[in-house]
Amino acid sequence: MDKKSKKRIQVLNQRIQQLRQRLSAEKKQPDDLRELKNLEDQLAAAEAELAKLKSSEQ
């Protein structure tokens, strides 16, 4: 695994953690359903990219 891939995985893990926290807060106090859907979509996209990176590096 090269340095660029390792860094991208690290950034994606941080982004996923941040998105999960925001999603949890949004579920507790749903002001805007579009924002909730947007966060879920962003989280799914980040997790898919992370899985793709991890599978291609093995």
N, C-alpha and C positions, 0 to 999 in steps of 0.2 A: 504494500500500500504506500503510495507516494505521499509527500507532505501536503499536497493540495487536497487530496482526498480526505486525509485525516483532519485537516482544518475544516473542510466542508461538513464532515460528519459531526465535528465538535459544534460548529455553528448551528447545524440542524437540530442537534440535541438541545441546545440552549433555546432555540426558537420554539421547539415543541413544548418544552417546560413552560415557557412564557405563555404560549397559546393555551395550554391546559389550565393555567392559573386564571387567565382572563375568561376562559370558557366557564370555569367553575363559578367565578364571580358573577358572570352574566346570567347563569342559570339560577342563582340565588335571587337576583333582582333583574328580571327581564324587562328592560325598558323598550327595547327594539328587537323584534323577532328577526328582522333582516340582519342585524349585527350578530345574533346568535348563529344563524345559518352561515354567515360569512366566516365566523371564527371556526365553525365545524369544518367548512370547506378548506380553509387554510391549514388546519391541523391535519386533515386527511392528505392534502397535497404534500406537506412536509414529511409526514410519516411514509408516504409512498416513495418519495425521493430518497429518504434515508434507507429504506429497505432495498431500493434499487442499487444504491451505492454499496451497501454492505454485501449484497449478493454478487455484484460484479467484481468485488475485490477478493473474493474467496477463491 
